[in-house]
Amino acid sequence: MQKMCANGWCKQSFEVTEEDRAMLTKLRPTIGGEIFDLPEPTMCFSCRLQRRTAFYNCRSLYKRPCDFTKKNLISIFSPDKPYTVYHKDIWFSDQWDPLQYGRAFDFSRPFFPQFMEFTESVPLQSIAHIGPDNINSDYTNDNYKLKNCFLIFDGEQAEDCYYGHTFVLTKNCVDFVFLYECELCFECVHCQKCYDLSYSRYCINCSSSWFLRDCIGCKDCFGCANLRQKQYCIFNEQKTKVEYEAFLKEWVSDSYAASATMKERTEAFFLTQPVKAVRGEQNVNSLGDNLSECKGSYWCFDCNQQEESRYCTDCLMSSKDSMDIHVWGDNQELCYNCCVIGAGSRGLIGDYYVTQNCTDVLYSLYCSHGCANLFGCVGLRRAQYCIFNKQYTQKEYETLVPRIIRHMQATKEWGEFFPPEFALFGYNETMAHTFFPLTKDECLKRGWQWCDFEAPVEATLVIPADQLPDNGSDVPDDILNWAIICEVSGKPFRIIKQELDFYRHHHVPIPRRHPNQRHRDRFSLKNPFMLFPRECAQCQKPISTSYSPDRPEIVVCEECYLATVY
């Protein structure tokens, strides 16, 4: 059945399928013996994703004092925000009790506004942190098991990595998005099990190469696309080892101008090579893009090991029977309309950052460590039968929660995610701004928040990016004390010693763009979380692809792509 998106600025129609309805039936919660139906979505897929990610400040970090110890800390909450913020070590300790902030639900008001007022009264953790302490990695967020890392976000198990987003098992990587088991990679996007790879994307098991796209098992290659198990290739032409080494010797890799020219040349070459309609490996009966080992999943993107799930994004670890989830999975099951959940969680609805073996937790934030049967709670651990952080008996809980759900059904809040106007962050601080960029005026017209706070950058010298030496080898050590003005955004940024050492060792140029601009640049290389109808450029068969019809790439179906590659 076709429906019109409830967001007035969208005006897009979308379909609610019988499979969607079957999944919503499977996800219905049972409380006190009463089953509560989940309503059909009122918004299109993109607007639902935008609404969830408008709560997700993954990568905006600030200095501010801890409201418990009064010592300075690194936080996802800018110092101008009104919240009480505790250092993560305090927040996870027994030095305070989140239950002391409990309050009764007010049936005279809608749920969302009173819940967000309640959230503002409860101390919040300085950064999103789970598991054991990260080592020498204070300037990071939403990570697990890090060592010697700086400004990397949304991932786990990394060492000596800088300026990255979404990763698993990475080492000595700089400026990346979506890496899995990679080492010594620079400016790479969506690469798996790669080593010493630069300026590349969508590659698997490649090493010692530059400017690759959609290559598998390649070594010592440059500017190539769609190659398999090749060595000593330049722009898809086979060369001898001597010819290849001579080419590399002539190319000045640490020149900013030469690198920019080579990027343009390789992008032009890539447009002459076909791309597969959607990317994925070992998927069964699944529809989406950048999927791996998924089964029976529909309209999912950047996901691994999803089973019978729908409309999920960035779930890099296993998930089953879930719908409308953004990040992350890991034995997650029967969850609906949540953002940043996982690690053994089950039966979650409308949650943000609820993790680690939580079950039957509804409309809650920052709850973890085995919580069960919570409704509208903030910051609880190992708790059960609580509403607005107020403790109830099982009987009281199972009597009161059905009343709240019926109240939310009457106010049309039940089944929806928290609205962006009640987010804890400005829209421009969140991943929604990465996926769905808006101007400040556009954001404010929708009644959403915006953050204007800018932390000062201390430096002995402020220099425009275009005044940097062209060759990285000519940059003095004193650059560590400079503030560089981004050539695009005009915002100042600093270089840290570890990244300078990496650039010099790998003979790549010093960046001239702010880390946030480089983040946006890398995400611009990714296709949107969307599928479009097109025809295969070779056989004219109808295909669904993440390449919109107005894009210039040669998009082909899987059969034609495989025939070309092999």
Secondary structure per residue as TSV (DSSP state, phi and psi in degrees):
chain	resnum	aa	ss	phi	psi
A	1	M	-	360.0	131.7
A	2	Q	E	-83.1	136.9
A	3	K	E	-130.3	159.0
A	4	M	E	-98.7	133.2
A	5	C	-	-57.5	135.7
A	6	A	S	-70.8	-18.2
A	7	N	-	-75.8	119.7
A	8	G	T	-61.7	-30.1
A	9	W	T	-78.9	-12.2
A	10	C	T	-87.4	-59.7
A	11	K	-	60.2	30.7
A	12	Q	-	-102.2	141.1
A	13	S	E	-88.2	152.3
A	14	F	E	-147.0	162.0
A	15	E	E	-107.5	136.5
A	16	V	-	-105.8	114.2
A	17	T	-	-92.7	167.8
A	18	E	H	-62.1	-33.4
A	19	E	H	-66.7	-35.7
A	20	D	H	-61.8	-45.3
A	21	R	H	-64.9	-37.6
A	22	A	H	-64.7	-38.9
A	23	M	H	-66.9	-42.4
A	24	L	H	-60.7	-36.3
A	25	T	H	-64.6	-41.6
A	26	K	H	-65.1	-29.6
A	27	L	T	-90.9	0.5
A	28	R	-	-59.9	132.7
A	29	P	-	-81.2	149.3
A	30	T	E	-115.7	122.1
A	31	I	E	-131.8	121.6
A	32	G	T	60.1	32.2
A	33	G	T	82.4	-2.4
A	34	E	E	-103.7	131.5
A	35	I	E	-95.4	132.5
A	36	F	-	-113.4	117.1
A	37	D	-	-65.4	146.3
A	38	L	-	-98.1	130.0
A	39	P	-	-70.8	158.0
A	40	E	-	-64.6	149.1
A	41	P	-	-56.5	143.2
A	42	T	S	-99.7	-12.3
A	43	M	S	-121.2	158.5
A	44	C	-	-69.0	167.9
A	45	F	H	-55.6	-46.2
A	46	S	H	-64.6	-41.5
A	47	C	H	-69.2	-34.0
A	48	R	H	-65.6	-42.4
A	49	L	H	-65.6	-41.6
A	50	Q	H	-60.5	-40.8
A	51	R	H	-64.6	-42.0
A	52	R	H	-67.7	-46.5
A	53	T	H	-74.9	-11.7
A	54	A	T	-69.1	-10.9
A	55	F	T	-95.0	-9.0
A	56	Y	-	-100.6	86.4
A	57	N	-	-82.7	101.2
A	58	C	-	-95.0	-34.3
A	59	R	S	-131.8	8.6
A	60	S	-	-95.9	113.9
A	61	L	-	-118.3	149.0
A	62	Y	E	-144.0	160.7
A	63	K	E	-95.0	135.2
A	64	R	E	-159.9	164.0
A	65	P	E	-80.9	148.6
A	66	C	-	-73.2	129.6
A	67	D	T	-76.3	-3.7
A	68	F	T	-100.1	-52.2
A	69	T	T	-93.7	-16.8
A	70	K	-	70.0	7.1
A	71	K	-	-86.7	153.1
A	72	N	E	-70.6	148.2
A	73	L	E	-148.7	172.8
A	74	I	E	-99.6	131.6
A	75	S	E	-142.7	154.6
A	76	I	S	-81.0	-5.7
A	77	F	S	-104.2	118.0
A	78	S	-	-63.4	153.0
A	79	P	T	-66.4	-14.3
A	80	D	T	-86.1	-3.0
A	81	K	S	-81.2	150.9
A	82	P	-	-84.3	4.4
A	83	Y	-	-80.3	156.7
A	84	T	-	-86.4	122.8
A	85	V	E	-123.9	128.6
A	86	Y	E	-111.9	146.5
A	87	H	-	-56.9	144.8
A	88	K	H	-56.1	-35.4
A	89	D	H	-65.9	-37.7
A	90	I	H	-70.8	-44.6
A	91	W	H	-60.2	-37.9
A	92	F	T	-88.0	1.8
A	93	S	S	-91.6	179.8
A	94	D	S	-93.2	14.4
A	95	Q	S	-79.5	-4.6
A	96	W	S	-149.5	161.5
A	97	D	-	-125.9	109.7
A	98	P	G	-62.8	-19.7
A	99	L	G	-70.6	-18.9
A	100	Q	G	-69.9	-12.1
A	101	Y	G	-95.8	7.1
A	102	G	-	-61.2	147.8
A	103	R	-	-148.8	163.6
A	104	A	-	-83.0	150.8
A	105	F	-	-75.6	139.1
A	106	D	-	-102.8	107.1
A	107	F	T	-75.2	-3.7
A	108	S	T	-86.4	-4.8
A	109	R	S	-128.9	155.8
A	110	P	-	-62.7	160.8
A	111	F	H	-70.2	-50.8
A	112	F	H	-57.4	-51.0
A	113	P	H	-64.0	-38.9
A	114	Q	H	-73.7	-30.0
A	115	F	H	-67.5	-40.4
A	116	M	H	-70.6	-32.2
A	117	E	H	-63.4	-40.5
A	118	F	H	-64.4	-41.2
A	119	T	H	-58.9	-39.4
A	120	E	T	-67.1	-15.2
A	121	S	T	-90.2	-14.7
A	122	V	S	-98.3	133.6
A	123	P	-	-56.7	139.8
A	124	L	E	-113.5	151.2
A	125	Q	E	-76.2	143.6
A	126	S	S	-61.2	-41.3
A	127	I	S	-135.0	157.2
A	128	A	-	-75.5	115.7
A	129	H	B	-142.7	133.1
A	130	I	-	-134.7	159.1
A	131	G	S	76.0	-163.3
A	132	P	S	-68.9	164.5
A	133	D	-	-61.9	141.3
A	134	N	-	-79.5	146.5
A	135	I	B	-101.7	121.4
A	136	N	S	51.2	47.4
A	137	S	-	-143.5	48.9
A	138	D	-	-66.6	-36.0
A	139	Y	S	-87.8	58.5
A	140	T	-	-144.8	169.6
A	141	N	E	-155.1	148.5
A	142	D	E	62.1	46.4
A	143	N	E	-133.0	173.5
A	144	Y	E	-148.5	128.3
A	145	K	E	59.6	68.8
A	146	L	E	-111.8	154.5
A	147	K	E	-144.3	123.7
A	148	N	S	56.5	52.2
A	149	C	-	-120.3	156.9
A	150	F	E	-146.1	124.7
A	151	L	E	51.9	51.0
A	152	I	E	-119.1	150.6
A	153	F	E	-143.9	151.2
A	154	D	E	59.2	65.5
A	155	G	E	-171.7	-173.8
A	156	E	E	-149.3	148.0
A	157	Q	E	61.8	81.7
A	158	A	E	-139.2	151.4
A	159	E	E	-140.2	131.9
A	160	D	S	53.8	50.7
A	161	C	-	-121.2	147.2
A	162	Y	E	-141.3	139.1
A	163	Y	E	58.3	63.4
A	164	G	E	-138.9	167.9
A	165	H	E	-148.5	125.4
A	166	T	E	66.6	108.1
A	167	F	E	-162.2	159.9
A	168	V	E	-144.3	126.5
A	169	L	E	57.0	67.0
A	170	T	E	-120.1	154.4
A	171	K	E	-148.1	132.2
A	172	N	S	53.5	47.9
A	173	C	-	-115.9	146.4
A	174	V	E	-136.3	138.4
A	175	D	E	55.3	81.2
A	176	F	E	-147.7	162.2
A	177	V	E	-140.1	127.4
A	178	F	E	60.7	77.2
A	179	L	E	-116.9	141.8
A	180	Y	E	-132.8	116.3
A	181	E	E	53.9	56.9
A	182	C	E	-121.3	155.7
A	183	E	E	-144.7	140.9
A	184	L	S	55.2	44.4
A	185	C	-	-106.9	143.3
A	186	F	E	-133.8	130.8
A	187	E	E	50.8	55.1
A	188	C	E	-117.4	148.0
A	189	V	E	-131.9	126.3
A	190	H	E	54.3	60.6
A	191	C	E	-120.5	146.8
A	192	Q	E	-128.1	133.4
A	193	K	S	52.5	46.7
A	194	C	-	-111.2	155.4
A	195	Y	E	-138.7	130.1
A	196	D	E	54.0	56.6
A	197	L	E	-120.0	138.3
A	198	S	E	-132.1	144.7
A	199	Y	E	52.1	48.0
A	200	S	E	-132.2	160.6
A	201	R	E	-151.2	150.1
A	202	Y	S	55.9	49.1
A	203	C	-	-118.9	151.7
A	204	I	B	-132.6	131.3
A	205	N	S	54.7	41.7
A	206	C	-	-108.8	154.4
A	207	S	E	-150.9	156.8
A	208	S	E	47.9	48.6
A	209	S	E	-139.4	164.9
A	210	W	E	-131.6	142.2
A	211	F	E	53.5	61.4
A	212	L	E	-109.5	153.4
A	213	R	E	-141.8	127.7
A	214	D	S	57.2	43.1
A	215	C	-	-107.6	151.0
A	216	I	B	-133.0	128.7
A	217	G	S	66.7	29.1
A	218	C	-	-99.9	150.9
A	219	K	E	-142.2	139.8
A	220	D	E	53.8	55.9
A	221	C	E	-126.7	158.3
A	222	F	E	-143.9	126.1
A	223	G	E	63.0	40.6
A	224	C	E	-114.5	156.3
A	225	A	E	-138.2	140.3
A	226	N	S	66.6	22.4
A	227	L	-	-88.2	153.6
A	228	R	B	-130.3	122.3
A	229	Q	S	54.1	47.5
A	230	K	-	-112.2	159.5
A	231	Q	E	-143.6	144.1
A	232	Y	E	61.6	47.6
A	233	C	E	-110.8	141.8
A	234	I	E	-127.8	118.5
A	235	F	T	48.6	48.2
A	236	N	T	68.3	9.2
A	237	E	E	-102.4	130.9
A	238	Q	E	-69.9	131.1
A	239	K	-	-124.1	165.9
A	240	T	-	-81.7	166.4
A	241	K	H	-59.5	-41.3
A	242	V	H	-64.1	-43.8
A	243	E	H	-64.0	-40.6
A	244	Y	H	-65.3	-45.9
A	245	E	H	-66.2	-33.9
A	246	A	H	-65.9	-38.9
A	247	F	H	-62.3	-46.7
A	248	L	H	-63.4	-36.5
A	249	K	H	-65.5	-33.8
A	250	E	H	-77.0	-26.5
A	251	W	S	-84.6	125.0
A	252	V	-	-89.9	91.7
A	253	S	T	-68.4	-26.6
A	254	D	T	-92.9	12.1
A	255	S	B	-87.6	127.7
A	256	Y	H	-64.6	-42.4
A	257	A	H	-66.5	-43.2
A	258	A	H	-65.6	-38.5
A	259	S	H	-66.4	-41.3
A	260	A	H	-63.4	-41.3
A	261	T	H	-64.4	-40.8
A	262	M	H	-67.7	-35.9
A	263	K	H	-59.1	-46.1
A	264	E	H	-61.9	-41.3
A	265	R	H	-65.6	-43.9
A	266	T	H	-69.7	-37.7
A	267	E	H	-63.4	-38.8
A	268	A	H	-65.0	-39.4
A	269	F	H	-66.0	-41.9
A	270	F	H	-57.8	-34.3
A	271	L	T	-66.8	-16.2
A	272	T	T	-89.1	-6.8
A	273	Q	S	-109.0	139.1
A	274	P	-	-67.2	153.4
A	275	V	E	-120.7	145.5
A	276	K	E	-73.3	144.1
A	277	A	S	-52.3	-46.4
A	278	V	S	-138.2	151.8
A	279	R	-	-101.4	144.4
A	280	G	E	174.3	157.4
A	281	E	E	-134.1	132.1
A	282	Q	S	56.5	49.3
A	283	N	-	-106.8	147.1
A	284	V	B	-125.2	121.0
A	285	N	S	51.5	48.0
A	286	S	-	-130.2	148.7
A	287	L	E	-127.6	127.2
A	288	G	E	161.8	-158.9
A	289	D	E	-140.2	146.6
A	290	N	E	56.2	51.2
A	291	L	E	-106.3	148.4
A	292	S	E	-141.5	125.7
A	293	E	S	56.2	42.6
A	294	C	-	-101.8	150.5
A	295	K	B	-136.2	127.0
A	296	G	S	59.5	32.5
A	297	S	-	-110.1	149.3
A	298	Y	E	-131.7	131.1
A	299	W	E	54.5	49.0
A	300	C	E	-112.5	150.6
A	301	F	E	-139.6	138.8
A	302	D	E	53.4	53.2
A	303	C	E	-129.8	148.1
A	304	N	E	-123.8	140.7
A	305	Q	S	55.4	43.9
A	306	Q	E	-91.1	135.3
A	307	E	E	-126.4	123.3
A	308	E	S	50.6	47.1
A	309	S	-	-120.2	160.2
A	310	R	B	-140.2	138.7
A	311	Y	S	57.1	42.4
A	312	C	-	-105.2	146.5
A	313	T	B	-137.2	142.2
A	314	D	S	55.0	35.6
A	315	C	-	-98.8	89.3
A	316	L	-	-80.6	-9.2
A	317	M	S	-125.4	165.8
A	318	S	-	-56.3	141.3
A	319	S	E	-151.3	150.3
A	320	K	E	-142.0	140.2
A	321	D	S	50.4	52.2
A	322	S	-	-129.2	160.0
A	323	M	E	-148.3	137.1
A	324	D	E	56.9	60.6
A	325	I	E	-121.3	132.0
A	326	H	E	-114.7	111.1
A	327	V	E	68.5	129.3
A	328	W	E	-140.8	-26.2
A	329	G	E	107.8	-132.4
A	330	D	S	70.3	77.1
A	331	N	S	58.6	39.7
A	332	Q	E	-91.7	144.5
A	333	E	E	-150.6	142.8
A	334	L	S	55.6	51.6
A	335	C	-	-119.7	151.0
A	336	Y	E	-142.5	133.5
A	337	N	E	53.4	58.7
A	338	C	E	-131.3	165.5
A	339	C	E	-134.4	126.3
A	340	V	E	60.8	72.9
A	341	I	E	-135.3	161.1
A	342	G	E	155.8	-157.5
A	343	A	S	59.0	62.5
A	344	G	S	80.0	14.3
A	345	S	-	-82.4	151.6
A	346	R	B	-148.9	138.1
A	347	G	S	70.7	36.6
A	348	L	-	-95.6	141.5
A	349	I	B	-138.3	128.3
A	350	G	S	65.1	30.3
A	351	D	-	-102.2	156.1
A	352	Y	E	-127.1	124.6
A	353	Y	E	53.5	58.9
A	354	V	E	-114.5	123.0
A	355	T	E	-143.5	172.2
A	356	Q	S	60.2	76.1
A	357	N	S	62.7	35.2
A	358	C	-	-87.1	144.3
A	359	T	E	-134.0	140.4
A	360	D	E	52.9	48.8
A	361	V	E	-106.9	125.2
A	362	L	E	-120.1	134.4
A	363	Y	S	48.4	55.7
A	364	S	-	-131.8	162.1
A	365	L	B	-127.1	142.0
A	366	Y	S	53.6	41.5
A	367	C	-	-106.7	148.0
A	368	S	B	-161.0	-179.8
A	369	H	S	58.2	59.4
A	370	G	S	77.8	24.3
A	371	C	-	-68.1	150.4
A	372	A	E	-147.6	143.3
A	373	N	E	54.8	63.2
A	374	L	E	-119.3	149.9
A	375	F	E	-139.0	120.4
A	376	G	S	63.5	44.7
A	377	C	-	-112.0	159.6
A	378	V	B	-135.1	125.0
A	379	G	S	74.4	19.4
A	380	L	-	-87.2	150.8
A	381	R	B	-136.9	133.8
A	382	R	S	55.0	39.3
A	383	A	-	-116.8	160.3
A	384	Q	E	-151.5	156.8
A	385	Y	E	56.5	53.0
A	386	C	E	-123.4	144.9
A	387	I	E	-131.5	125.4
A	388	F	T	50.6	42.8
A	389	N	T	62.0	13.9
A	390	K	E	-100.0	130.4
A	391	Q	E	-77.7	134.9
A	392	Y	-	-129.9	163.2
A	393	T	-	-76.2	166.6
A	394	Q	H	-59.5	-42.5
A	395	K	H	-65.3	-43.2
A	396	E	H	-63.1	-42.9
A	397	Y	H	-61.7	-46.9
A	398	E	H	-73.4	-10.0
A	399	T	H	-91.8	-41.2
A	400	L	H	-79.3	-40.6
A	401	V	H	-61.5	-43.5
A	402	P	H	-56.8	-35.9
A	403	R	H	-64.7	-41.3
A	404	I	H	-65.6	-41.9
A	405	I	H	-62.3	-43.8
A	406	R	H	-63.5	-36.0
A	407	H	H	-62.6	-43.1
A	408	M	H	-68.3	-31.8
A	409	Q	H	-64.1	-39.7
A	410	A	H	-68.7	-34.4
A	411	T	T	-88.7	2.7
A	412	K	T	61.8	32.6
A	413	E	-	-99.5	-25.5
A	414	W	T	-62.4	128.7
A	415	G	T	92.4	-17.9
A	416	E	-	-87.2	156.0
A	417	F	-	-85.9	163.5
A	418	F	-	-54.4	133.3
A	419	P	-	-69.3	147.1
A	420	P	G	-58.6	-28.7
A	421	E	G	-65.0	-16.5
A	422	F	G	-104.8	12.0
A	423	A	-	-66.9	156.8
A	424	L	S	-82.0	-5.8
A	425	F	S	-132.0	161.8
A	426	G	-	-70.3	147.6
A	427	Y	G	-54.4	-39.5
A	428	N	G	-71.5	-6.5
A	429	E	G	-92.3	-5.7
A	430	T	S	-110.0	169.3
A	431	M	H	-69.9	-18.3
A	432	A	H	-60.0	-35.5
A	433	H	H	-69.5	-28.1
A	434	T	H	-71.9	-46.6
A	435	F	H	-78.4	-36.5
A	436	F	S	-134.3	74.0
A	437	P	-	-62.8	137.7
A	438	L	-	-131.8	154.0
A	439	T	-	-78.3	165.8
A	440	K	H	-59.9	-44.2
A	441	D	H	-62.3	-43.2
A	442	E	H	-60.6	-41.2
A	443	C	H	-65.5	-47.4
A	444	L	H	-66.7	-32.2
A	445	K	H	-63.5	-28.8
A	446	R	T	-83.7	-2.3
A	447	G	T	83.1	16.0
A	448	W	-	-94.7	167.5
A	449	Q	-	-91.8	159.0
A	450	W	-	-142.0	141.4
A	451	C	-	-108.1	122.4
A	452	D	-	-101.8	2.4
A	453	F	-	-68.4	131.7
A	454	E	-	-129.1	119.5
A	455	A	-	-75.4	139.6
A	456	P	-	-68.5	147.9
A	457	V	-	-107.5	117.1
A	458	E	-	-85.1	132.7
A	459	A	-	-161.1	153.2
A	460	T	S	-81.1	-20.6
A	461	L	E	-147.8	135.3
A	462	V	E	-109.6	125.4
A	463	I	E	-134.9	131.8
A	464	P	E	-62.6	146.6
A	465	A	G	-59.0	-34.5
A	466	D	G	-73.1	-5.0
A	467	Q	G	-95.0	-1.3
A	468	L	S	-69.4	148.8
A	469	P	-	-57.8	143.8
A	470	D	S	-63.1	-40.4
A	471	N	B	-96.4	128.9
A	472	G	G	-59.1	-28.1
A	473	S	G	-69.7	-16.3
A	474	D	G	-92.5	-1.2
A	475	V	-	-80.0	126.7
A	476	P	-	-75.9	161.7
A	477	D	G	-60.2	-25.1
A	478	D	G	-66.8	-9.2
A	479	I	G	-58.6	-22.7
A	480	L	G	-64.4	-17.8
A	481	N	G	-101.7	2.0
A	482	W	E	-94.8	156.9
A	483	A	E	-107.7	126.0
A	484	I	E	-101.3	132.0
A	485	I	E	-88.1	118.1
A	486	C	-	-56.1	133.8
A	487	E	T	-70.9	-12.9
A	488	V	T	-108.2	-55.9
A	489	S	T	-88.3	-18.8
A	490	G	-	77.5	5.5
A	491	K	-	-88.8	143.0
A	492	P	E	-78.9	149.7
A	493	F	E	-148.4	163.7
A	494	R	-	-115.9	156.6
A	495	I	-	-103.9	133.8
A	496	I	-	-98.9	157.9
A	497	K	H	-58.9	-40.7
A	498	Q	H	-62.7	-41.4
A	499	E	H	-72.4	-35.1
A	500	L	H	-60.6	-42.6
A	501	D	H	-60.8	-40.1
A	502	F	H	-64.0	-47.8
A	503	Y	H	-59.4	-42.6
A	504	R	H	-68.6	-43.3
A	505	H	H	-65.9	-35.6
A	506	H	H	-97.7	3.3
A	507	H	T	56.0	52.7
A	508	V	-	-121.8	154.7
A	509	P	-	-72.7	157.8
A	510	I	-	-68.8	132.4
A	511	P	-	-66.2	147.2
A	512	R	-	-113.6	11.2
A	513	R	S	-125.1	146.7
A	514	H	-	-58.0	145.8
A	515	P	H	-51.8	-36.6
A	516	N	H	-68.3	-35.0
A	517	Q	H	-70.1	-38.3
A	518	R	H	-64.7	-36.9
A	519	H	H	-60.0	-46.0
A	520	R	H	-65.3	-38.1
A	521	D	H	-61.5	-42.9
A	522	R	H	-67.9	-41.1
A	523	F	H	-66.3	-25.0
A	524	S	H	-69.2	-19.3
A	525	L	T	-79.6	-15.2
A	526	K	S	-87.3	144.9
A	527	N	-	-74.2	157.1
A	528	P	-	-68.8	162.2
A	529	F	S	-76.7	72.5
A	530	M	-	-160.8	150.6
A	531	L	-	-120.0	140.9
A	532	F	E	-125.2	148.1
A	533	P	E	-77.8	132.4
A	534	R	E	-145.8	177.5
A	535	E	E	-109.1	142.3
A	536	C	-	-57.4	132.5
A	537	A	T	-68.4	-13.8
A	538	Q	T	-106.5	-51.0
A	539	C	T	-102.8	-4.1
A	540	Q	-	64.8	15.8
A	541	K	-	-71.0	141.3
A	542	P	E	-61.7	135.8
A	543	I	E	-136.2	158.1
A	544	S	E	-107.0	130.3
A	545	T	E	-145.9	154.7
A	546	S	S	-83.4	0.3
A	547	Y	S	-93.7	114.7
A	548	S	-	-64.8	154.6
A	549	P	T	-59.8	-23.0
A	550	D	T	-87.6	1.7
A	551	R	S	-85.2	154.1
A	552	P	-	-86.9	-5.7
A	553	E	S	-64.4	152.1
A	554	I	-	-84.7	100.0
A	555	V	E	-100.2	127.5
A	556	V	E	-128.8	160.0
A	557	C	-	-72.8	169.7
A	558	E	H	-63.4	-39.6
A	559	E	H	-63.3	-45.7
A	560	C	H	-67.2	-36.6
A	561	Y	H	-63.7	-46.9
A	562	L	H	-63.6	-37.1
A	563	A	H	-65.0	-34.0
A	564	T	H	-73.2	-43.4
A	565	V	H	-72.6	-41.4
A	566	Y	-	-105.8	360.0
